[in-house]
Amino acid sequence: MTEQPKLRADAQRNRDAILSAARELVVGRGPAIGMDEIAAAAGVAVGTLYRHFPTKKDLVEAIVADLAVVVGESLDEALSRVASGASSAIDEIVALLRSVVIDMRQERLLRFAVTGLAEDSLQELQRRGRDAVEQLVAAAHRDGLVYRDTTVEDVILLLATSPDDTVSSTEQQRWLTLARRALSPLLEPEAAPGMTARTGA
């Protein structure tokens, strides 16, 4: 990848302001938001916005690329905690679900705003996310923390179908409890010691 030239301090401030404003507006109101509205929210001229981002695709691509960096760093830290024994794999999987459902409003951007606009960055984010989930699920199986038939696809399905920010915080918290129960027997009071397979069905 070609390294981007370093911007002057004022140009970098403008770019950061544009990205921050665009992220808030796209997340809050959807991808149809006008470039002039983004420029106004960022406190820059429309021409300045277009110098940094000639098209809305370029702008949304940059938002998702920045989000990919943040998510990637968070996933790397989660894997490091599991590897060092500071945390369990199932706790990190649930923390990932919590981050998507409750902590990270930007996830809404990934739900509806990047279709057809940021395929490259979104694919990179999906690739890094899947790789981290694969490692977390493998570690959880190794330590007997999830049902034997729990797969990477199960976790990804939970992430893909998790409630958005139109759902109440109480319902979001309940979803997290149910999601953990779906992955692990450890919260079930009737689970026998050492049980690692789903019963019934």
C-alpha atoms as an extended CHARMM CRD file, in Angstrom:
* protein
*
       201  EXT
         1         1  MET       CA              0.0000000000        0.0000000000        0.0000000000  PROA      1               0.0000000000
         2         2  THR       CA              1.3370000000        3.4520000000       -0.9180000000  PROA      2               0.0000000000
         3         3  GLU       CA              1.8740000000        5.6600000000        2.1220000000  PROA      3               0.0000000000
         4         4  GLN       CA             -0.2510000000        8.8080000000        2.0720000000  PROA      4               0.0000000000
         5         5  PRO       CA              1.6930000000       12.1000000000        2.0830000000  PROA      5               0.0000000000
         6         6  LYS       CA              1.7590000000       13.8760000000        5.4340000000  PROA      6               0.0000000000
         7         7  LEU       CA             -0.7490000000       16.7380000000        5.5920000000  PROA      7               0.0000000000
         8         8  ARG       CA             -0.0910000000       20.2120000000        6.9550000000  PROA      8               0.0000000000
         9         9  ALA       CA             -1.4320000000       20.6990000000       10.4820000000  PROA      9               0.0000000000
        10        10  ASP       CA             -4.3980000000       22.8170000000        9.3300000000  PROA      10              0.0000000000
        11        11  ALA       CA             -5.2360000000       20.4070000000        6.5230000000  PROA      11              0.0000000000
        12        12  GLN       CA             -5.0860000000       17.4760000000        8.9640000000  PROA      12              0.0000000000
        13        13  ARG       CA             -7.4290000000       19.2980000000       11.3360000000  PROA      13              0.0000000000
        14        14  ASN       CA             -9.8700000000       19.8870000000        8.4890000000  PROA      14              0.0000000000
        15        15  ARG       CA             -9.7060000000       16.2570000000        7.4330000000  PROA      15              0.0000000000
        16        16  ASP       CA            -10.2630000000       15.0400000000       11.0030000000  PROA      16              0.0000000000
        17        17  ALA       CA            -13.1910000000       17.4430000000       11.4420000000  PROA      17              0.0000000000
        18        18  ILE       CA            -14.7610000000       16.2330000000        8.1930000000  PROA      18              0.0000000000
        19        19  LEU       CA            -14.4090000000       12.5890000000        9.1680000000  PROA      19              0.0000000000
        20        20  SER       CA            -15.8260000000       13.2010000000       12.6420000000  PROA      20              0.0000000000
        21        21  ALA       CA            -18.8180000000       15.1420000000       11.3040000000  PROA      21              0.0000000000
        22        22  ALA       CA            -19.4620000000       12.6390000000        8.5290000000  PROA      22              0.0000000000
        23        23  ARG       CA            -19.3130000000        9.7080000000       10.9310000000  PROA      23              0.0000000000
        24        24  GLU       CA            -21.8650000000       11.2940000000       13.2680000000  PROA      24              0.0000000000
        25        25  LEU       CA            -24.2100000000       12.3250000000       10.4500000000  PROA      25              0.0000000000
        26        26  VAL       CA            -24.0170000000        9.0590000000        8.5120000000  PROA      26              0.0000000000
        27        27  VAL       CA            -24.5030000000        6.9970000000       11.6750000000  PROA      27              0.0000000000
        28        28  GLY       CA            -27.3620000000        9.1940000000       12.8590000000  PROA      28              0.0000000000
        29        29  ARG       CA            -29.1900000000        9.9160000000        9.6240000000  PROA      29              0.0000000000
        30        30  GLY       CA            -27.9990000000        7.4230000000        7.0360000000  PROA      30              0.0000000000
        31        31  PRO       CA            -25.8330000000        7.5350000000        3.9170000000  PROA      31              0.0000000000
        32        32  ALA       CA            -28.1170000000        9.9090000000        2.0090000000  PROA      32              0.0000000000
        33        33  ILE       CA            -26.7870000000       12.8640000000        4.0100000000  PROA      33              0.0000000000
        34        34  GLY       CA            -25.5920000000       15.6520000000        1.7210000000  PROA      34              0.0000000000
        35        35  MET       CA            -21.9380000000       16.6090000000        1.3350000000  PROA      35              0.0000000000
        36        36  ASP       CA            -22.8840000000       20.2650000000        1.9660000000  PROA      36              0.0000000000
        37        37  GLU       CA            -24.4400000000       19.2750000000        5.3010000000  PROA      37              0.0000000000
        38        38  ILE       CA            -21.2920000000       17.3880000000        6.2490000000  PROA      38              0.0000000000
        39        39  ALA       CA            -19.1360000000       20.3850000000        5.3460000000  PROA      39              0.0000000000
        40        40  ALA       CA            -21.3110000000       22.6960000000        7.4420000000  PROA      40              0.0000000000
        41        41  ALA       CA            -21.1770000000       20.3480000000       10.4430000000  PROA      41              0.0000000000
        42        42  ALA       CA            -17.3880000000       20.1310000000       10.0910000000  PROA      42              0.0000000000
        43        43  GLY       CA            -17.0440000000       23.9020000000        9.8830000000  PROA      43              0.0000000000
        44        44  VAL       CA            -15.3060000000       23.8330000000        6.4980000000  PROA      44              0.0000000000
        45        45  ALA       CA            -16.1500000000       25.0340000000        3.0090000000  PROA      45              0.0000000000
        46        46  VAL       CA            -17.6660000000       22.5000000000        0.6210000000  PROA      46              0.0000000000
        47        47  GLY       CA            -14.6400000000       22.9550000000       -1.6320000000  PROA      47              0.0000000000
        48        48  THR       CA            -12.3620000000       21.9490000000        1.2530000000  PROA      48              0.0000000000
        49        49  LEU       CA            -14.3870000000       18.7920000000        1.7770000000  PROA      49              0.0000000000
        50        50  TYR       CA            -14.1390000000       17.8700000000       -1.9010000000  PROA      50              0.0000000000
        51        51  ARG       CA            -10.3780000000       18.4790000000       -1.9240000000  PROA      51              0.0000000000
        52        52  HSD       CA            -10.0100000000       15.8340000000        0.7540000000  PROA      52              0.0000000000
        53        53  PHE       CA            -12.7840000000       13.5100000000       -0.4580000000  PROA      53              0.0000000000
        54        54  PRO       CA            -13.7880000000       13.9730000000       -4.1230000000  PROA      54              0.0000000000
        55        55  THR       CA            -16.7850000000       11.6330000000       -3.7640000000  PROA      55              0.0000000000
        56        56  LYS       CA            -19.0130000000       10.3570000000       -0.9790000000  PROA      56              0.0000000000
        57        57  LYS       CA            -17.6050000000        6.8920000000       -1.6360000000  PROA      57              0.0000000000
        58        58  ASP       CA            -14.1270000000        8.2400000000       -0.7940000000  PROA      58              0.0000000000
        59        59  LEU       CA            -15.4740000000        9.7860000000        2.3970000000  PROA      59              0.0000000000
        60        60  VAL       CA            -17.3190000000        6.7040000000        3.6290000000  PROA      60              0.0000000000
        61        61  GLU       CA            -14.3640000000        4.5160000000        2.6640000000  PROA      61              0.0000000000
        62        62  ALA       CA            -12.1630000000        6.6740000000        4.9130000000  PROA      62              0.0000000000
        63        63  ILE       CA            -14.6480000000        6.4250000000        7.8010000000  PROA      63              0.0000000000
        64        64  VAL       CA            -14.7470000000        2.6460000000        7.5710000000  PROA      64              0.0000000000
        65        65  ALA       CA            -10.9640000000        2.4370000000        7.1950000000  PROA      65              0.0000000000
        66        66  ASP       CA            -10.5360000000        4.4180000000       10.4220000000  PROA      66              0.0000000000
        67        67  LEU       CA            -13.0990000000        2.1990000000       12.1490000000  PROA      67              0.0000000000
        68        68  ALA       CA            -11.2530000000       -0.8850000000       10.8890000000  PROA      68              0.0000000000
        69        69  VAL       CA             -8.0700000000        0.3270000000       12.5890000000  PROA      69              0.0000000000
        70        70  VAL       CA             -9.8780000000        0.8410000000       15.9100000000  PROA      70              0.0000000000
        71        71  VAL       CA            -11.6580000000       -2.5160000000       15.7210000000  PROA      71              0.0000000000
        72        72  GLY       CA             -8.4680000000       -4.2900000000       14.6310000000  PROA      72              0.0000000000
        73        73  GLU       CA             -6.5170000000       -2.8950000000       17.5730000000  PROA      73              0.0000000000
        74        74  SER       CA             -9.3120000000       -3.9130000000       19.9640000000  PROA      74              0.0000000000
        75        75  LEU       CA             -9.3280000000       -7.4570000000       18.5770000000  PROA      75              0.0000000000
        76        76  ASP       CA             -5.5470000000       -7.7190000000       18.8520000000  PROA      76              0.0000000000
        77        77  GLU       CA             -5.7470000000       -6.6250000000       22.5010000000  PROA      77              0.0000000000
        78        78  ALA       CA             -8.4510000000       -9.2480000000       23.1760000000  PROA      78              0.0000000000
        79        79  LEU       CA             -6.2970000000      -12.0180000000       21.6860000000  PROA      79              0.0000000000
        80        80  SER       CA             -3.3230000000      -10.8230000000       23.7140000000  PROA      80              0.0000000000
        81        81  ARG       CA             -5.3390000000      -10.9690000000       26.9470000000  PROA      81              0.0000000000
        82        82  VAL       CA             -6.4360000000      -14.5340000000       26.2050000000  PROA      82              0.0000000000
        83        83  ALA       CA             -2.8930000000      -15.6160000000       25.2750000000  PROA      83              0.0000000000
        84        84  SER       CA             -1.5020000000      -14.1670000000       28.5240000000  PROA      84              0.0000000000
        85        85  GLY       CA             -4.2070000000      -15.7350000000       30.6730000000  PROA      85              0.0000000000
        86        86  ALA       CA             -5.5390000000      -12.3420000000       31.7560000000  PROA      86              0.0000000000
        87        87  SER       CA             -8.9730000000      -13.1530000000       30.3220000000  PROA      87              0.0000000000
        88        88  SER       CA            -10.9170000000      -16.1510000000       29.0420000000  PROA      88              0.0000000000
        89        89  ALA       CA            -11.8800000000      -16.6300000000       25.4170000000  PROA      89              0.0000000000
        90        90  ILE       CA            -15.6060000000      -16.7620000000       26.2080000000  PROA      90              0.0000000000
        91        91  ASP       CA            -15.3610000000      -13.4940000000       28.1570000000  PROA      91              0.0000000000
        92        92  GLU       CA            -13.6440000000      -11.8570000000       25.1790000000  PROA      92              0.0000000000
        93        93  ILE       CA            -16.2610000000      -13.2060000000       22.7610000000  PROA      93              0.0000000000
        94        94  VAL       CA            -19.0290000000      -11.7900000000       24.9440000000  PROA      94              0.0000000000
        95        95  ALA       CA            -17.0950000000       -8.5140000000       25.2600000000  PROA      95              0.0000000000
        96        96  LEU       CA            -16.9730000000       -8.3840000000       21.4480000000  PROA      96              0.0000000000
        97        97  LEU       CA            -20.7400000000       -8.8870000000       21.2920000000  PROA      97              0.0000000000
        98        98  ARG       CA            -21.1940000000       -6.1700000000       23.9250000000  PROA      98              0.0000000000
        99        99  SER       CA            -18.9800000000       -3.7940000000       21.9550000000  PROA      99              0.0000000000
       100       100  VAL       CA            -21.0300000000       -4.3090000000       18.8100000000  PROA      100             0.0000000000
       101       101  VAL       CA            -24.4310000000       -4.0960000000       20.5070000000  PROA      101             0.0000000000
       102       102  ILE       CA            -23.9070000000       -1.4370000000       23.1750000000  PROA      102             0.0000000000
       103       103  ASP       CA            -20.5760000000        0.3640000000       23.0840000000  PROA      103             0.0000000000
       104       104  MET       CA            -19.9110000000        0.9800000000       19.4130000000  PROA      104             0.0000000000
       105       105  ARG       CA            -22.5910000000        3.0750000000       17.7330000000  PROA      105             0.0000000000
       106       106  GLN       CA            -20.4220000000        3.1130000000       14.6240000000  PROA      106             0.0000000000
       107       107  GLU       CA            -21.5010000000       -0.5020000000       14.0940000000  PROA      107             0.0000000000
       108       108  ARG       CA            -24.7360000000        0.9900000000       12.7940000000  PROA      108             0.0000000000
       109       109  LEU       CA            -22.6500000000        2.4120000000        9.9690000000  PROA      109             0.0000000000
       110       110  LEU       CA            -21.6470000000       -1.1050000000        8.9930000000  PROA      110             0.0000000000
       111       111  ARG       CA            -25.2640000000       -2.2490000000        9.0920000000  PROA      111             0.0000000000
       112       112  PHE       CA            -26.6810000000        0.0840000000        6.4630000000  PROA      112             0.0000000000
       113       113  ALA       CA            -24.3590000000        2.8230000000        5.3150000000  PROA      113             0.0000000000
       114       114  VAL       CA            -21.4960000000        1.1620000000        3.5010000000  PROA      114             0.0000000000
       115       115  THR       CA            -23.2990000000       -1.0580000000        1.0270000000  PROA      115             0.0000000000
       116       116  GLY       CA            -21.7850000000       -0.1800000000       -2.3090000000  PROA      116             0.0000000000
       117       117  LEU       CA            -19.7090000000        2.6040000000       -0.7730000000  PROA      117             0.0000000000
       118       118  ALA       CA            -16.8060000000        1.0800000000        1.1560000000  PROA      118             0.0000000000
       119       119  GLU       CA            -16.3480000000       -2.4680000000       -0.0330000000  PROA      119             0.0000000000
       120       120  ASP       CA            -12.5350000000       -2.5460000000        0.2720000000  PROA      120             0.0000000000
       121       121  SER       CA            -12.3250000000       -1.3140000000        3.8620000000  PROA      121             0.0000000000
       122       122  LEU       CA            -15.3720000000       -3.3110000000        4.8980000000  PROA      122             0.0000000000
       123       123  GLN       CA            -13.8520000000       -6.4990000000        3.4750000000  PROA      123             0.0000000000
       124       124  GLU       CA            -10.6070000000       -5.8540000000        5.3490000000  PROA      124             0.0000000000
       125       125  LEU       CA            -12.5490000000       -5.2850000000        8.5650000000  PROA      125             0.0000000000
       126       126  GLN       CA            -14.5230000000       -8.4930000000        7.9980000000  PROA      126             0.0000000000
       127       127  ARG       CA            -11.3160000000      -10.4280000000        7.2900000000  PROA      127             0.0000000000
       128       128  ARG       CA             -9.6000000000       -9.2250000000       10.4580000000  PROA      128             0.0000000000
       129       129  GLY       CA            -12.7220000000       -9.7820000000       12.5100000000  PROA      129             0.0000000000
       130       130  ARG       CA            -13.2210000000      -13.3340000000       11.2680000000  PROA      130             0.0000000000
       131       131  ASP       CA             -9.5730000000      -14.1920000000       11.9000000000  PROA      131             0.0000000000
       132       132  ALA       CA             -9.8250000000      -12.9520000000       15.4930000000  PROA      132             0.0000000000
       133       133  VAL       CA            -13.1310000000      -14.7550000000       16.0950000000  PROA      133             0.0000000000
       134       134  GLU       CA            -11.6190000000      -17.9880000000       14.7530000000  PROA      134             0.0000000000
       135       135  GLN       CA             -8.7730000000      -17.7010000000       17.2560000000  PROA      135             0.0000000000
       136       136  LEU       CA            -11.1260000000      -16.8770000000       20.1380000000  PROA      136             0.0000000000
       137       137  VAL       CA            -13.4620000000      -19.7850000000       19.3460000000  PROA      137             0.0000000000
       138       138  ALA       CA            -10.4950000000      -22.1660000000       19.0280000000  PROA      138             0.0000000000
       139       139  ALA       CA             -9.1960000000      -21.0260000000       22.4260000000  PROA      139             0.0000000000
       140       140  ALA       CA            -12.6670000000      -21.3840000000       23.9740000000  PROA      140             0.0000000000
       141       141  HSD       CA            -12.9150000000      -24.9550000000       22.6650000000  PROA      141             0.0000000000
       142       142  ARG       CA             -9.4210000000      -25.7340000000       23.9180000000  PROA      142             0.0000000000
       143       143  ASP       CA            -10.4000000000      -24.5950000000       27.4190000000  PROA      143             0.0000000000
       144       144  GLY       CA            -13.8350000000      -26.2670000000       27.3490000000  PROA      144             0.0000000000
       145       145  LEU       CA            -15.6730000000      -22.9550000000       27.6570000000  PROA      145             0.0000000000
       146       146  VAL       CA            -18.1830000000      -23.3740000000       24.8130000000  PROA      146             0.0000000000
       147       147  TYR       CA            -20.4160000000      -26.1400000000       23.5390000000  PROA      147             0.0000000000
       148       148  ARG       CA            -18.5780000000      -28.6240000000       21.3340000000  PROA      148             0.0000000000
       149       149  ASP       CA            -20.7080000000      -27.7350000000       18.3150000000  PROA      149             0.0000000000
       150       150  THR       CA            -20.1770000000      -23.9720000000       18.6530000000  PROA      150             0.0000000000
       151       151  THR       CA            -18.6050000000      -22.6420000000       15.4630000000  PROA      151             0.0000000000
       152       152  VAL       CA            -17.1100000000      -19.4290000000       14.1620000000  PROA      152             0.0000000000
       153       153  GLU       CA            -20.2340000000      -19.0650000000       12.0260000000  PROA      153             0.0000000000
       154       154  ASP       CA            -22.3780000000      -19.1280000000       15.1820000000  PROA      154             0.0000000000
       155       155  VAL       CA            -20.5230000000      -16.1340000000       16.6280000000  PROA      155             0.0000000000
       156       156  ILE       CA            -20.6130000000      -14.2850000000       13.3080000000  PROA      156             0.0000000000
       157       157  LEU       CA            -24.3600000000      -14.9930000000       13.0390000000  PROA      157             0.0000000000
       158       158  LEU       CA            -24.8700000000      -13.4720000000       16.4990000000  PROA      158             0.0000000000
       159       159  LEU       CA            -22.8430000000      -10.4230000000       15.4710000000  PROA      159             0.0000000000
       160       160  ALA       CA            -24.7350000000      -10.0560000000       12.1840000000  PROA      160             0.0000000000
       161       161  THR       CA            -28.1830000000      -10.3380000000       13.7660000000  PROA      161             0.0000000000
       162       162  SER       CA            -27.5320000000       -8.4480000000       17.0010000000  PROA      162             0.0000000000
       163       163  PRO       CA            -30.0410000000       -5.7320000000       18.0040000000  PROA      163             0.0000000000
       164       164  ASP       CA            -29.3160000000       -2.2230000000       16.8140000000  PROA      164             0.0000000000
       165       165  ASP       CA            -29.5460000000        1.0290000000       18.7530000000  PROA      165             0.0000000000
       166       166  THR       CA            -33.3120000000        1.2700000000       18.2550000000  PROA      166             0.0000000000
       167       167  VAL       CA            -33.6810000000       -1.4780000000       20.8860000000  PROA      167             0.0000000000
       168       168  SER       CA            -33.7850000000       -0.4640000000       24.5590000000  PROA      168             0.0000000000
       169       169  SER       CA            -30.7000000000       -0.9160000000       26.7280000000  PROA      169             0.0000000000
       170       170  THR       CA            -32.5940000000       -3.4220000000       28.8870000000  PROA      170             0.0000000000
       171       171  GLU       CA            -33.3940000000       -5.5430000000       25.8360000000  PROA      171             0.0000000000
       172       172  GLN       CA            -29.7920000000       -5.2350000000       24.6170000000  PROA      172             0.0000000000
       173       173  GLN       CA            -28.4940000000       -6.4740000000       27.9770000000  PROA      173             0.0000000000
       174       174  ARG       CA            -30.9610000000       -9.3610000000       27.8910000000  PROA      174             0.0000000000
       175       175  TRP       CA            -29.8070000000      -10.2580000000       24.3870000000  PROA      175             0.0000000000
       176       176  LEU       CA            -26.2150000000      -10.4220000000       25.6470000000  PROA      176             0.0000000000
       177       177  THR       CA            -27.2230000000      -12.7960000000       28.4470000000  PROA      177             0.0000000000
       178       178  LEU       CA            -29.0610000000      -15.0370000000       25.9940000000  PROA      178             0.0000000000
       179       179  ALA       CA            -26.1740000000      -14.9090000000       23.5230000000  PROA      179             0.0000000000
       180       180  ARG       CA            -23.7080000000      -16.1050000000       26.1520000000  PROA      180             0.0000000000
       181       181  ARG       CA            -26.0490000000      -18.9230000000       27.1580000000  PROA      181             0.0000000000
       182       182  ALA       CA            -26.3110000000      -19.9260000000       23.5060000000  PROA      182             0.0000000000
       183       183  LEU       CA            -22.5210000000      -20.2720000000       23.2800000000  PROA      183             0.0000000000
       184       184  SER       CA            -21.5470000000      -21.6770000000       26.6550000000  PROA      184             0.0000000000
       185       185  PRO       CA            -23.0460000000      -24.0720000000       29.2470000000  PROA      185             0.0000000000
       186       186  LEU       CA            -21.2520000000      -22.3150000000       32.0920000000  PROA      186             0.0000000000
       187       187  LEU       CA            -24.1540000000      -20.0090000000       33.0180000000  PROA      187             0.0000000000
       188       188  GLU       CA            -26.6960000000      -22.8260000000       33.1490000000  PROA      188             0.0000000000
       189       189  PRO       CA            -27.2250000000      -23.8740000000       36.8070000000  PROA      189             0.0000000000
       190       190  GLU       CA            -28.1830000000      -27.4230000000       35.8380000000  PROA      190             0.0000000000
       191       191  ALA       CA            -25.0420000000      -27.9270000000       33.7480000000  PROA      191             0.0000000000
       192       192  ALA       CA            -23.0310000000      -30.8310000000       35.0920000000  PROA      192             0.0000000000
       193       193  PRO       CA            -19.2960000000      -30.2840000000       35.7890000000  PROA      193             0.0000000000
       194       194  GLY       CA            -17.2880000000      -30.6960000000       32.6150000000  PROA      194             0.0000000000
       195       195  MET       CA            -20.3570000000      -30.5870000000       30.3500000000  PROA      195             0.0000000000
       196       196  THR       CA            -19.3590000000      -29.2250000000       26.9420000000  PROA      196             0.0000000000
       197       197  ALA       CA            -22.0840000000      -30.4730000000       24.5860000000  PROA      197             0.0000000000
       198       198  ARG       CA            -25.6090000000      -29.2120000000       23.9600000000  PROA      198             0.0000000000
       199       199  THR       CA            -28.3460000000      -31.4240000000       25.2910000000  PROA      199             0.0000000000
       200       200  GLY       CA            -31.7670000000      -31.9890000000       23.8910000000  PROA      200             0.0000000000
       201       201  ALA       CA            -32.9730000000      -30.3910000000       20.6600000000  PROA      201             0.0000000000
